[in-house]
Amino acid sequence: MAISKKNDDKDLNLIRQLIKKHKKNDQIFAGIGMFIIVSLAITLLVLFLDLVIDGYPKINLDFFSNFPSRKPEGAGILSAWVGSALVLIVTFFVAVPMGVAAGIYLEEYAKKGWFADLIEINVANLAGVPSIIYGLLALGLFVYEFGLGTSVLTAGLTLSLLMLPIVIVSTREAIRAIPVHIREAAFAVGATKWQVTLHHVLQYAMGGVLTGIIIGMARAIGETAPVITIGALTFIAFLPPSPVTDVAPFFNFAWLEAGFTVLPIQMFNWISRPEHAFHINAAATGAVIIVLTLLMNGLAIKLRYNIRKKIKW
């Protein structure tokens, strides 16, 4: 008995030492992870503050209301931010319905098997494809094959290709997170498959879906390579036609065929100039892009939090 008890104590001590060692390793890993996160956050903050300090003298109402100019003192980003807004409108109305519908179909309706797995793998891979590839695809398909030219519509469709995988993946992940008993309860009271999907699954998954949409839009607003590839203008001193008119039917679609520029291209144009004053303009534009991206990501987090807070399983 004494020998058995001694062996048990020895085993217990070994287990305690092993647990202590694992806890120590966990603490080391957590410390390294926190150090990396803090370092990256500080680096990003320092770069952002440097950008804001350089561009602060130009960030005023005139900067947003003036067209680009050969004179840096009076140059602004009016055509760039209007072009970005119009391109994002097209991107939103093309990518969001298609992406959400594809995510719902793949997760709720598609039969599980090798073909569905193949589609899932390809969609996930497309989310990591370099943006220049989408630009080359759009150049051959939309510009040359369909003859859409270097227009707002072409840019919107190009960024839609870039955004689609993000929306599809986020929609599927949000739907997968819904407990199966929600579906079973709806089926139990006689709901159809579509009613279950629309009124229950999609309602509960809306927070994750909206998060994916806004993050995809935030990525699209900062993309340069695809829109340069399809021939976006680097200097434009006019605005596309207004989408809204005072004549029935009060909508004008001529702006879809207009030339355009966007904020990243305007920034690229100014930073490539040798004058220091243009570099200040570029810094101000970069600060505007970063602020817009942070605001969109913050909105995504806020919407997800508010929606999830209202959910009662």
C-alpha positions as CSV (number, residue, x, y, z in Angstrom):
1,M,0.0,0.0,0.0
2,A,2.8,2.4,0.9
3,I,4.6,1.7,-2.4
4,S,1.3,2.2,-4.3
5,K,0.6,5.5,-2.5
6,K,4.2,6.7,-3.2
7,N,3.7,5.9,-6.9
8,D,0.4,7.8,-7.0
9,D,2.0,10.8,-5.4
10,K,4.8,10.6,-7.9
11,D,2.4,10.5,-10.8
12,L,0.4,13.4,-9.4
13,N,3.5,15.5,-9.1
14,L,4.4,14.7,-12.7
15,I,0.9,15.7,-13.8
16,R,1.2,19.0,-11.9
17,Q,4.6,19.7,-13.4
18,L,3.2,19.0,-16.8
19,I,0.2,21.3,-16.3
20,K,2.5,24.0,-14.9
21,K,4.8,23.7,-18.0
22,H,1.8,23.9,-20.3
23,K,0.5,27.0,-18.5
24,K,3.9,28.6,-18.8
25,N,4.0,27.8,-22.6
26,D,0.5,29.3,-22.9
27,Q,1.6,32.5,-21.2
28,I,4.7,32.7,-23.4
29,F,2.5,32.3,-26.5
30,A,0.0,34.8,-25.3
31,G,2.8,37.3,-24.5
32,I,4.3,36.9,-28.0
33,G,0.9,37.3,-29.6
34,M,0.1,40.4,-27.7
35,F,3.6,41.9,-28.4
36,I,3.0,41.3,-32.2
37,I,-0.5,42.8,-32.1
38,V,0.7,45.9,-30.1
39,S,3.7,46.3,-32.4
40,L,1.6,46.2,-35.5
41,A,-1.0,48.6,-34.0
42,I,1.6,51.1,-33.0
43,T,3.3,50.9,-36.4
44,L,0.0,51.5,-38.2
45,L,-0.9,54.3,-35.8
46,V,2.5,56.0,-36.3
47,L,2.2,55.7,-40.1
48,F,-1.4,57.0,-40.0
49,L,-0.4,60.0,-37.8
50,D,2.5,60.8,-40.0
51,L,0.1,60.8,-43.0
52,V,-2.4,63.0,-41.3
53,I,0.3,65.4,-40.1
54,D,1.7,65.7,-43.7
55,G,-1.8,66.1,-45.3
56,Y,-3.5,68.1,-42.5
57,P,-2.9,71.5,-44.2
58,K,-4.9,70.4,-47.2
59,I,-7.8,68.8,-45.5
60,N,-10.6,71.4,-45.8
61,L,-13.8,72.0,-47.6
62,D,-12.1,73.3,-50.7
63,F,-10.0,70.1,-51.0
64,F,-13.3,68.1,-51.3
65,S,-15.0,70.6,-53.6
66,N,-12.2,71.4,-56.1
67,F,-11.2,69.5,-59.2
68,P,-7.6,68.3,-59.7
69,S,-5.3,70.9,-61.1
70,R,-1.8,71.4,-62.4
71,K,-1.4,73.9,-59.6
72,P,-1.2,71.9,-56.3
73,E,-2.4,74.8,-54.1
74,G,-5.9,74.7,-55.7
75,A,-6.1,71.0,-56.5
76,G,-8.9,68.9,-54.9
77,I,-10.4,65.4,-55.0
78,L,-14.0,66.3,-56.1
79,S,-13.9,64.1,-59.2
80,A,-12.1,61.3,-57.3
81,W,-14.5,60.9,-54.4
82,V,-17.6,61.3,-56.7
83,G,-16.1,58.6,-59.0
84,S,-15.4,56.3,-56.0
85,A,-19.0,56.8,-54.8
86,L,-20.5,56.0,-58.2
87,V,-18.3,52.9,-58.7
88,L,-19.1,51.6,-55.2
89,I,-22.9,52.0,-56.0
90,V,-22.5,49.8,-59.0
91,T,-20.3,47.3,-57.0
92,F,-22.9,47.2,-54.2
93,F,-25.9,46.5,-56.4
94,V,-24.1,43.9,-58.4
95,A,-22.0,42.0,-55.8
96,V,-24.4,42.0,-52.8
97,P,-27.5,40.3,-54.3
98,M,-25.4,37.8,-56.3
99,G,-23.1,37.1,-53.4
100,V,-25.8,36.7,-50.7
101,A,-27.9,34.6,-53.1
102,A,-25.0,32.3,-54.0
103,G,-24.1,31.9,-50.3
104,I,-27.7,31.0,-49.4
105,Y,-27.9,28.5,-52.3
106,L,-24.6,26.8,-51.6
107,E,-25.3,26.5,-47.8
108,E,-29.0,25.7,-47.8
109,Y,-30.0,24.3,-51.1
110,A,-27.0,22.7,-52.9
111,K,-26.6,19.0,-52.5
112,K,-23.6,18.0,-50.4
113,G,-21.0,16.2,-52.4
114,W,-17.7,16.5,-54.3
115,F,-19.1,19.2,-56.7
116,A,-20.2,21.4,-53.8
117,D,-16.8,20.9,-52.1
118,L,-15.1,21.8,-55.3
119,I,-17.1,25.1,-55.5
120,E,-16.4,25.9,-51.9
121,I,-12.7,25.4,-52.3
122,N,-12.6,27.6,-55.5
123,V,-14.7,30.3,-53.9
124,A,-12.3,30.4,-50.8
125,N,-9.3,30.5,-53.1
126,L,-10.8,33.3,-55.2
127,A,-11.0,35.4,-52.0
128,G,-7.2,35.4,-51.9
129,V,-6.4,36.0,-55.6
130,P,-4.4,39.2,-56.2
131,S,-6.6,42.1,-57.4
132,I,-4.5,42.6,-60.6
133,I,-5.8,39.2,-61.8
134,Y,-9.4,40.5,-61.6
135,G,-8.3,43.6,-63.5
136,L,-6.8,41.6,-66.3
137,L,-10.0,39.4,-66.4
138,A,-12.2,42.5,-66.6
139,L,-10.0,44.1,-69.3
140,G,-10.5,41.1,-71.6
141,L,-14.1,40.4,-70.7
142,F,-15.8,43.7,-70.0
143,V,-13.7,46.1,-72.0
144,Y,-12.8,44.1,-75.1
145,E,-15.4,41.3,-75.3
146,F,-18.5,43.2,-74.2
147,G,-17.3,46.6,-75.4
148,L,-18.2,48.5,-72.2
149,G,-15.1,50.7,-72.4
150,T,-13.3,52.4,-69.5
151,S,-16.5,53.4,-67.8
152,V,-18.0,53.6,-64.3
153,L,-20.0,50.4,-65.1
154,T,-16.8,48.5,-66.1
155,A,-15.1,49.6,-62.8
156,G,-18.1,48.6,-60.8
157,L,-18.3,45.2,-62.4
158,T,-14.6,44.7,-61.9
159,L,-14.7,45.4,-58.2
160,S,-17.8,43.2,-58.0
161,L,-15.7,40.3,-59.1
162,L,-13.2,41.2,-56.4
163,M,-15.9,41.5,-53.7
164,L,-18.1,38.5,-54.6
165,P,-15.9,35.8,-52.9
166,I,-15.8,37.8,-49.7
167,V,-19.6,38.2,-49.6
168,I,-20.2,34.5,-50.5
169,V,-17.8,33.2,-47.8
170,S,-19.1,35.6,-45.1
171,T,-22.7,34.7,-46.0
172,R,-22.0,31.0,-45.7
173,E,-20.1,31.3,-42.5
174,A,-22.9,33.4,-41.0
175,I,-25.5,30.8,-42.0
176,R,-23.5,27.9,-40.6
177,A,-23.4,29.6,-37.2
178,I,-27.2,29.4,-36.9
179,P,-28.2,26.5,-34.6
180,V,-30.0,23.6,-36.4
181,H,-32.9,23.7,-33.9
182,I,-34.0,27.1,-35.4
183,R,-34.6,25.4,-38.7
184,E,-36.3,22.3,-37.0
185,A,-38.6,24.5,-35.0
186,A,-39.7,26.4,-38.1
187,F,-40.2,23.2,-40.1
188,A,-42.2,21.8,-37.1
189,V,-44.9,24.5,-37.4
190,G,-45.3,23.9,-41.2
191,A,-42.9,26.5,-42.7
192,T,-41.5,25.8,-46.2
193,K,-37.8,25.7,-47.0
194,W,-37.8,29.2,-48.4
195,Q,-39.8,30.6,-45.4
196,V,-37.3,29.0,-43.0
197,T,-34.4,30.5,-45.0
198,L,-35.9,33.9,-45.4
199,H,-37.6,34.6,-42.2
200,H,-35.4,32.7,-39.7
201,V,-32.0,31.7,-41.0
202,L,-31.2,34.8,-42.9
203,Q,-32.7,37.1,-40.1
204,Y,-30.4,35.5,-37.5
205,A,-27.4,35.5,-39.9
206,M,-27.9,39.2,-41.0
207,G,-25.2,40.5,-38.6
208,G,-22.5,38.3,-40.2
209,V,-23.8,38.9,-43.7
210,L,-23.7,42.7,-43.3
211,T,-20.2,42.5,-41.8
212,G,-18.9,40.7,-44.9
213,I,-20.6,43.1,-47.2
214,I,-19.1,46.2,-45.5
215,I,-15.7,44.7,-45.2
216,G,-15.8,43.8,-48.9
217,M,-16.8,47.4,-49.7
218,A,-14.0,48.7,-47.6
219,R,-11.5,46.6,-49.6
220,A,-13.0,47.8,-52.9
221,I,-12.7,51.5,-52.0
222,G,-8.9,51.2,-51.6
223,E,-8.2,49.0,-54.7
224,T,-6.0,50.6,-57.4
225,A,-4.6,47.8,-59.6
226,P,-7.9,46.6,-61.1
227,V,-9.1,50.1,-62.0
228,I,-5.8,51.1,-63.5
229,T,-5.8,47.9,-65.6
230,I,-9.1,48.7,-67.2
231,G,-7.9,52.2,-68.1
232,A,-9.3,54.6,-65.4
233,L,-8.3,58.2,-65.9
234,T,-5.5,59.7,-63.9
235,F,-6.6,63.3,-64.4
236,I,-10.2,64.2,-64.8
237,A,-11.7,67.7,-64.4
238,F,-15.4,67.0,-64.9
239,L,-18.1,65.0,-63.2
240,P,-20.2,62.2,-64.7
241,P,-23.9,63.0,-65.4
242,S,-26.0,63.1,-62.3
243,P,-27.9,59.8,-61.6
244,V,-31.0,61.8,-60.6
245,T,-32.7,64.4,-62.8
246,D,-35.8,66.7,-62.5
247,V,-37.4,65.1,-65.5
248,A,-39.5,61.9,-65.5
249,P,-38.6,59.1,-64.9
250,F,-36.2,61.1,-62.7
251,F,-33.3,58.6,-63.2
252,N,-30.4,59.0,-65.6
253,F,-28.1,56.1,-66.5
254,A,-25.7,58.0,-68.7
255,W,-23.3,58.2,-65.8
256,L,-22.7,54.4,-66.2
257,E,-20.9,55.1,-69.5
258,A,-18.9,58.1,-68.3
259,G,-15.1,58.2,-67.7
260,F,-14.0,58.2,-64.1
261,T,-11.2,58.3,-61.6
262,V,-11.1,57.1,-57.9
263,L,-9.3,58.2,-54.8
264,P,-6.4,55.7,-54.9
265,I,-5.6,56.6,-58.5
266,Q,-5.7,60.3,-57.7
267,M,-3.3,59.7,-54.8
268,F,-1.1,57.7,-57.1
269,N,-1.1,60.5,-59.7
270,W,0.0,63.1,-57.1
271,I,2.6,61.0,-55.4
272,S,4.3,60.4,-58.8
273,R,4.8,64.1,-59.3
274,P,8.2,65.6,-58.2
275,E,6.7,68.7,-56.5
276,H,6.5,68.5,-52.7
277,A,3.1,70.3,-52.7
278,F,1.6,67.4,-54.7
279,H,2.9,65.0,-52.1
280,I,1.0,66.9,-49.4
281,N,-2.1,66.4,-51.5
282,A,-1.4,62.7,-51.8
283,A,-0.9,62.4,-48.0
284,A,-4.3,64.1,-47.5
285,T,-6.0,61.8,-49.9
286,G,-4.4,58.8,-48.3
287,A,-5.7,60.0,-44.9
288,V,-9.2,60.3,-46.3
289,I,-9.0,56.7,-47.7
290,I,-7.8,55.3,-44.4
291,V,-10.5,57.2,-42.4
292,L,-13.2,55.9,-44.8
293,T,-11.9,52.4,-44.5
294,L,-11.8,52.6,-40.7
295,L,-15.3,54.1,-40.5
296,M,-16.7,51.3,-42.7
297,N,-15.0,48.6,-40.6
298,G,-16.2,50.3,-37.5
299,L,-19.7,50.4,-38.9
300,A,-19.5,46.7,-39.6
301,I,-18.5,45.9,-36.0
302,K,-21.2,48.1,-34.6
303,L,-24.0,46.6,-36.8
304,R,-22.9,43.1,-36.0
305,Y,-22.9,43.9,-32.3
306,N,-26.3,45.6,-32.4
307,I,-27.9,42.7,-34.4
308,R,-26.4,40.0,-32.3
309,K,-27.5,41.7,-29.1
310,K,-31.1,41.6,-30.2
311,I,-31.0,37.9,-31.0
312,K,-32.7,35.6,-28.5
313,W,-32.1,31.9,-29.2
